[in-house]
Amino acid sequence: MGITNCYNVMDFRRIAKRRLPAPVFHYIDGGADDEWTMRRNTDAYDDYELLPAHLSDVSSIDTRASLFGKTLDWPVMIAPTGASKLFHRDGEAAVARAAENFNMPYSLSTVGTTSIEDVAAIGEHPKVFQIYVFRDRALTRSLVQRCKDSRFTALCLTVDTPVAGNRERDNYYGMMATAKPALRSVPSMLRHPGWLYRAVVKKDMELVNVIESIGSQKFTDMSVKDFIDSQFDRSLTWKDVEWLASEWDGPIIIKGVQTVEDCRHAANSGATAVMISNHGGRQLEGSPAPVDCIADIADALHDRLEIICDGGIRRGSHIVKALALGATACSIGRAYLYPLAAGGQAGVERGLALLRDELERTLALVGCDSTSKLDGSYIRKRG
């Protein structure tokens, strides 16, 4: 089965599973604890029904949207995910080029495997840098300055990771923070010699934006959990968001909030947008699905914040539901990582095309000719 035989996002997952060493696939695919939250992120969309307005003129569908002061071709952005070269040799660059071709924002993770400067050189589409506040504030400040110098559009502060979530699949399959594998993962690695060559010989999977600051030898000896627990600042408060806003002259997104109160704090601290997210179900087990949080936050703060729904999107109809509930836009993670692993840039572009086609088709079927016109009249919660 090749990518031309993929007809929805989850079709790419089967190819990704075959092409990646087991620890790496399960690093993409897994969540925290019993993975209830991860599953719920997608299942929650089934609790909402779309209400079509028939005999509406849908001869032309307008999917354009505005985000961070930029006009997009459709209201979807690439969410920040770490270490994309683990999943395909072209890594972040392949995804950024695909995002350019679809005129959508691309988000680079602090723990990415491509530099801020190299991503900045790809296209003119909006670029977001996802940042953590490290215990070493000089490291955080230097990353902010590099983003300024590279003319990134926005900063995205992730706030739901004071400690690493309990991602048990990483323990079972031996996934490490970098390309240095645990012993139990070696047999699976040996079945993927191309991946192993890139990891061990070429060493092209290093987290290039932070590795120089913390020391390469020290870093390669860390697990994902150890890296997060030793480097991220657990004393972070909303005062630190104010500090970050003072360091950055542009839009700031707070990623990982799910309550009206936290979103209000975000607005008061200088943020211009929020990503309603539970980290793909990889942090706090038992947290609500992002789609279930949209309506209350939109009702309270739609005039103060752009609202991005992050988590669980696998279909264009999911995007329509999120927008109808009050989201400004949506972001996708696994929905592009599976295609990346399956086929690099071509895989990502096919996955995005399928998702955009589903979005346009759903708009036509629901009787709405523009994403900007979606509102509560098109949706209801079952029961």
N, C-alpha and C positions, 0 to 999 in steps of 0.2 A: 504494500500500500504506500503510494507516494502522496505528496501534498496536493496534487491535482485531484485526488480522490477524497480529499477532506471537504466536507460540506457544512461543518459547523466547528466551533472552537474546540469542542471536546474530541473531535476526530484527531486533532493534532497530538493529543495526549498519548494516544496509543503508539504513535511513531516516536515521540519523545522517550517513552519508557523503553523502547527497543534500542534507541541510539545512545542512551546515556548509561554510564555506570550506575548501578543500583543506588549507592549513597547519594549521588548527585540528583538523580530523578526524585528520590524521596525527599531531598532537601527542597525542591520545588513544590512537591505534591503534598507535603505534610503540614500538620498544624500542631497546636498545643494540646497536651493531655489526651482526652478521648476524641478530640477533633470535632466535637459537637458544634462549637462556634464556627469552625471553618465550613462545615456542611450547611449550617443554618444560614450563612451569608448568602448562599444561592437559593436554598429552599424557601427562604422568606419571600422571595418574589412571587412564589405560587400562592401566597395569601392575598394577592391583589388581582383584581379583575379589571380589564380595560373595557370602557363603555363607548362603543362606536357611535359616531354621529353620521348616519348614512345620508346619501344624496348631498354630500358636500363636494365641492370642486377640488379634486386632488390631482388635476392634470399636471400640476407642477409642484414639486416638493422642495421646500427650502430648509436645509439642515444647518445653515450657518449659525454661528453663536459668537458671543464676545466673552473673553476671559482674560484677566490681567491686562485689560486695555488693548487686547489684540483681537482681530477678527479671525475666526477659525472656520474651516469648511464644515466641521461638525462638532458637537459638544462632548468630545471625548479626549482625554489626555493619557499619555503613557505614565503610569505610576512608577515611582522609584523602586527598583529592586536591586539587590546587591549582586556583584560578581557575575555579570552576564557572560563572560568568557568561559565560565564553568559549563555553560550550556551550548555554546557554539563558538567556534574559533573567531568569528567576527564580532561577537559580543555586543557591547553598547553601540558601537558604530553602525552595525546592521540595523538596529532598532531606530536609532536617530535618523538614518537615511530614509527608512520607511515612514517615520513620522513626518519628515520633510515632504515626502511625496503625497501625504494625506493632509497636509497643512494642519497639524495638530501639535500640541505641546509635548515635548520630550522631557522627562525628569531623570537626572543622573543622581545615583545614590552616592553618598559619602564613601561607602564601601564598594564602589564600582571598580572595574578592572580597566577602565579607560580614563585618561586624564581629563580634567575640566577643560583644558586648552584644546585638546583634540576633539572633544564633543562640540565645543564652541565653533570650531571651523567647519562644521557640517551644516550647510543650509542656513536659511534665514528664519525658520520657524521659531516660535517661542521655546526657550529652554529654561528649565527649572532645576535648581540644585537642592537636593534634599540633604539637610544638615542635622547633625547631632551636636549638642553642646558637650564637649569633652571636659574631663577634669582639668586638662591643660587648656586654659582659655586662649593661650597664644595660638594653639593649633586651630581652634575654631575661628579666631580672628583672621588667621592667614588664609583659610579656606574662603571666608567671606571676601577678602581682598582679591583673591584670584578670580572669584566670580564677577566682581566688579570690573576687573581688568578685561575679562573675557566677555563682558556685556551680556550676562545672563539676564533673563527677564524677571525672575522671581526666586526667592528662597522659600524652602519648605522645611519647617522645623518639625521633626517627629518627636512626640512627647509621650508616647505610650510604652517606652522601653527603658524604664529606670533599671530594670534587670531583665535578663533574657527569659523568654517564656520556656516552658517545659516541653520542648519539641522531642518527644520520645523516639520518633523515627530516626533522628540523627544519632541517638545512642545505639539503637538496634543495628543500623547500617553503617555506622562508623564515619559519618560525615564530619569533616574538619572545617575550620574557618578558611583555610587556604587549600592549595592543591596537595599539601602533605597529607597522605591518607593514614587512617588508623589501620592496624594490621588486619582486622577483620574485613576491611573493604578491598584488600589487595586482589583476591580472586576475581571480583567483578571488574576491577580496574584492568586486569590483564586481558580480559575479554574485549576490551576497548583500547587497543594499542595506540590508535591515533590520539585519543584523549590523553592517555598516559604520557605520550611523547610531548605533547604540548605542556602538560603539567610539570613534568620532571626535567625534561631537557630544555625546552624553550622558556619555561618559567614565565608564561604570558598570562597567568591567572592571578597575579599579585594585585593587591588593593592599592593601586599606585598613588592615590591621592592622600593616603595616610601613612603608608609604610615607611617613608623616609623619616617621618617625625617620631615614630615609636620604636624604630629599629627592626630591620628585616628578620634577624635571627630570632629575636624575642617574639615577633609576630607569628612566624611559622610554627612556633611551638604551642600556640594558643588554639583552643577550640572556639567555636562561635560563641558559646556561653561565656568562656573565660574572657574573650575579647570585649564583649559587651559589659560584663560585670566589672572589669578592671579599668575600662577607658571612659565609659559614659558617666556623666555627672548625675548622681542620684539626688543631689540637693536642689535640683532645678525647680524654680518657681516662676510665677507670672512676672516677677521683677526681671528675671533673666530674658523673658520675651521682650520686655521694654528695652533692655540692654541690646539685644540683637537688632531690634528695630532701629536703634540709634546708630548701629554699625552699618546698617544696610539701607541704601536709598532706593527703595522700590517696593513692589508688592511682597508681602510675607504671608505664607500659608501655614496654618497650624494643622498638622496631620496627627490623627489619633484621638480627636475629641468626639464625644457621642451624646453629650447632654447640652441642654439650653444654657445652663449655668456656665459650663466650660467655654462654650462658644461666645457667651457674653464677655467672659474674662478675656478671650482672644481679641475681640473687637476693642475692648478697653485698653488692651496692652499694645495696640498698634498693628494688629494683623488686619489684612484686607480680605482674606479668604480662609475657609476651613475645609479640611478633608475629613469627612465623617468616616471613620475607619476603626477597625479593631486589628489592624496589621495582618489582614488576611486570615484571621483566626489563629495567629501564631504567637499571641501574647496572653491576654487574659481569657481563660476559658470561662464561658458563661456570660460574656458580654453580648449585647444585642446586635442583631444584624444591622448594618448601616442603613439599609433601605427603610427599616422601621423607625429610624431616628429622624428622617428628613423632615416630615411634616411639622413636628413641633418646633424644630430649629428654624425652619423657613417662616413659620407663622410669627416667630418672635424677632427674627434678625435678618429677614430678607433684604431690608433696606440698608443694612450695615455691612454685610459680608457676602461674598460669593461662596456658594455652597457646592462642594464637590463630593459626590457619593463614591466611595472607594471600597470595593469589596464584593465579590460574588458574581460579578456580571459575566454572563456567558452567552447572552442573546441580545439582539437588537431590541426586543420587546422589554428587556430589563432596563435598558437605557430610557425608553419611552416612559416606563412606570416611574423611574426615579425623577425624571423631569416633570412629569405630571404632579408628583408629590411636592415639588418645589425646589429640586436641585437645579443649580445653574449648569452643571456639567457632571460627567462621570469620569472615573479613571479606571484603568484596567492593569492587572498584574499578571496573574497566571494566564489570562486570556491572550497575552502576547508571548509569554515565556514558553508555553507549549509549542506554538508555531515557530519560535526562534530555535528551539532545540530540534524541531522536526525538519527545518529547512532554511535556517539563516534568514537573511533579508527577504528572500522570496517567500519563505514561510510566513513571516510576519505580515508581509503585504497581502498575501492571500487571506490570512486570518482577519486583518483589518477590513479588507474588501467584503468578506462574508458578513462581518458584523455591521458594516455600513449599509449593505444591501438589506439586511434584516431590519435595520432602523428605518430606512425609507419605506420598505414594504409595510411595516407595522403602522407607520404614519398614514399611509394611504388607506389601509384597511380600517383604521380607527376614525378616518374622516377628518384628519387634521393636516393642513398643507404646510405647516411650519413648526419646527421645534419650539420656536418662541411663543407659540400660541397654546402649548400644552399647559393644562391647569387641572384643578381638582374635578372638573366636570367630566374628565375622561377616565376617571379611575375610582374604584371603591374597594374597600377591604372586605373580604369574604366573611360572612357570618355576622 
